Amino acid sequence: MRVVGVDPGTRSFDVIGLEDGKIKLDLSFSSEVVAEEPERIVKAIEEFNADLIIGPSGYGLPLKHITELTDRDRFEMTLVREDEMREIPVLIGLQRMVSEMAEKGMNVWFIPGVIHLPTVPEFRKYNKVDMGTADKMAITVLAIYDQAKRLGMEYGDVSFALLEVGFGYNYAGAVSEGKIVDGIGGTIFPGPAYVNSGALDGELAYLLGEIKKWHLFWGGATVIAAGEILPPEEFAKRLDEEPFRKAWEAMKDGFLKAMAGELAVIEKPKEIILSGRLMRIDELRKDVKDLFEEHFDLPVVRQRGLGGKAKEAAQGSAIIADGLAGGEFKELMEHVEIRKSRGSVLEYVRFPLSL
C-alpha cells in the first residue's frame, strides 16, 4: 500500500510517501515553487502512484474527500478573502494544486484541525479558530505514535504536552490517554513566533483599523530583532546581540506560558516533546529544553518521527493517510478519532464576521 502526506508550510512544502508504513518518497519544495509551479508538486505526487493522499488542508475540515469539496470548504481551509488572495501567491498556488488534483481524479482527502476533533471539549473552543491547523494536528498524531513506540506502550497510555516551533508559527498541544484534548495555535499563542506575532492584543487590533491576512505573517521575533525576516540560523548566531537576545527571550516567555497552560489540562503527562524547524537548531533547542526542565519536573525530548528530511507535519499526514487506507497505522487513526471530526472552523465564534 502506498500513501502520501503533505505539509503546506510557511517556508516549504513537504511531501512524504509511505509504502507499507516505510518512507519511500521524501521531497521538499520551496514556497516559491508552490506559488509559481504547483503542477511540479502534483506531478511528483502523481508519479508515486499512491492509493490515498492527504492534501494541503490548511485550517482543516471534518474528514472530506476532494470530490465533496465546496467553495465554502476551500474558503475555510485558507480563511483569506478573495480580494486579498492575490497578495499571497503561495495560497493561489495551493488552490491551483487542489484544482489540478481534482481534475486528475486523484484520491485526495482533507483532514481536520484541532478544533474539529470530538476529543477536544466544546467549552475550550468558544471564540477560537486557530487551536492548531491541520498540519499541527498531524504533528501531534505523529508524536502520539512516537511516544508509544519509544516507551513501548499502548496508545491509550500516551500522555504529553507538545511544543512545535515552526518558521512561521508556534503551536502547543495537549494529549491525554492518547487523544488530543487541547491546542494553542499560532495566532492565539501567548508570545511571538519566529515570523508571526502570536496572540494579537485586542486594543492593537482596534488601532490597526482593518486587519489584513499579511498581518498574520509579521511581527514575530525576527521582525522584533531585525525588522525583516532572516533565516533562523542567522538569528540563532546573533543571540549575543541585544535585540536578538530580547526577541528570543520573548519567544521563550511565550513557550513557558503555553506549556504551563497545556500541562494544566493533562492529568498525568509523561514528558514534553519538542518539534519544528527552530528546534532542529541545537543551540535553540537546548535553551528551550533547559528552560522546561527548570520549571517542569518532566523529561523533555525531541520528536523523532519516521526519519527523513521532510518535516514532521508531512510525516504525520502520511501516517494518517496510511491509517485511513487500512494500513499499519489503522489502530492509531481510529484511536485519535479523526473519522469522527465534525463542525466548522468558524462554528464556535460568537462575533459577527466579515467574510
C-alpha positions, -999 to +999 in steps of 0.1 A: +000+000+000+013+034-009+001+067+006+012+103+006+011+131+032+019+167+026+027+198+047+020+232+032+044+251+055+051+288+056+086+283+041+085+250+023+060+224+010+070+189+021+058+155+007+062+121+023+053+089+006+050+056+026+049+021+012+036-004+038+045+021+065+080+028+053+093+061+038+098+057+000+093+093-011+108+123+007+106+157-010+107+193+000+098+222-023+103+259-016+073+282-011+083+298-044+077+265-063+042+263-046+034+298-058+048+296-093+048+259-103+023+239-082+020+215-110+055+202-102+044+191-068+012+175-082+033+156-108+057+143-081+028+131-060+010+115-090+042+096-101+044+079-067+011+062-076-004+065-041-035+047-031-045+076-008-033+112-004-038+137+024-040+170+007-030+205+019-058+211+045-049+245+059-072+252+089-088+219+083-121+203+076-140+174+090-126+145+071-136+150+035-128+137+000-117+160-027-149+152-047-170+166-019-152+200-016-174+231-018-164+267-023-171+272+014-148+244+023-120+260+002-125+293+020-124+277+054-091+259+046-074+293+040-096+319+056-085+345+030-109+369+015-110+368-023-097+403-027-066+395-006-058+362-022-037+377-050-014+393-023-004+359-011+009+339-041+015+307-022-022+304-013-031+309-050-007+280-057-023+258-032-057+264-047-043+256-081-029+224-067-062+213-052-080+221-085-054+201-105-056+171-082-094+171-085-092+173-123-068+143-124-092+123-102-066+117-075-078+100-043-072+130-020-086+135+015-086+166+036-081+163+074-094+183+104-077+209+126-076+205+163-109+224+167-128+198+147-118+169+169-145+154+193-118+147+218-114+184+225-141+196+249-165+221+233-161+246+261-124+251+250-135+261+215-156+292+220-145+323+201-115+304+188-105+295+153-068+285+155-064+258+181-040+242+157-042+239+119-045+205+102-007+202+099-003+209+137-029+182+144-009+158+122+023+167+141+005+157+173-006+124+158+030+117+148+040+125+184+014+100+198+030+073+176+065+085+186+059+082+224+040+049+221+068+033+201+097+048+221+083+040+255+067+007+245+031+015+255-004+013+241-019+044+225-043+047+254-014+052+278+002+080+259+003+114+276+024+145+268+025+182+260+040+192+227+057+224+216+062+230+179+083+260+169+079+264+131+093+291+108+060+309+107+040+299+137+042+283+172+019+256+184+013+239+218-008+207+221-021+185+249-025+148+247-041+127+274-048+089+271-035+091+235-061+117+225-057+153+216-076+173+242-064+209+236-043+231+213-029+266+212-025+277+176-001+303+163-025+332+161-036+328+198-002+318+211+008+337+243+040+351+228+057+357+194+066+331+169+096+335+146+076+353+119+041+357+134+033+380+163+014+354+183-018+365+200-027+400+189-036+425+216-073+434+211-065+471+216-038+469+190-062+452+166-086+480+171-060+507+164-047+489+133-082+497+118-085+468+095-067+435+099-053+420+067-040+385+062-005+398+058-006+410+094-006+373+104+028+369+086+045+396+106+055+409+140+075+379+153+109+376+168+128+381+136+108+413+130+113+425+166+151+419+163+158+429+128+128+445+112+129+418+085+126+380+080+160+364+084+170+328+082+165+312+116+201+300+116+213+336+113+190+347+141+205+319+163+240+331+156+232+366+167+218+359+201+247+378+217+233+410+202+208+427+225+178+430+200+181+393+191+185+382+227+154+401+238+134+388+209+144+352+218+135+358+255+101+370+243+097+337+224+108+316+254+084+335+277+056+325+254+068+289+253+068+288+291+032+302+294+018+280+267+034+249+281+022+256+316-013+260+302-013+227+283+003+207+312-026+220+334-052+201+313-033+168+312-039+145+342-006+126+342+018+139+315+048+117+309+070+142+290+073+173+269+080+168+232+098+195+211+092+197+174+095+221+145+121+238+123+137+260+150+140+230+173+164+215+148+189+243+157+209+227+185+215+260+205+178+270+205+166+235+213+190+232+242+179+265+256+142+255+255+150+221+270+169+237+299+140+262+304+114+235+306+135+212+328+140+241+352+102+248+355+086+214+350+095+181+366+093+162+333+116+147+307+120+169+276+126+151+244+129+159+207+103+145+184+118+116+163+091+107+138+098+084+109+132+099+099+139+115+066+143+152+057+106+162+053+091+180+082+071+163+110+037+175+096+042+157+063+051+126+082+021+129+104-002+134+074+013+103+058+006+082+089-030+095+089-032+085+052-019+051+059-044+046+087-073+058+066-063+033+039-064+005+065-026+001+067-001-002+096-014+029+114-051+020+113-053+015+150-037+049+157-061+065+132-091+051+150-078+059+184-074+097+177-110+098+163-102+117+131-132+099+114-155+115+140-143+151+133-171+175+128-182+211+125-167+242+110-136+261+120-159+291+125-186+273+143-178+285+178-173+322+171-198+344+187-190+376+169-204+389+136-178+381+109-170+400+076-164+371+052 
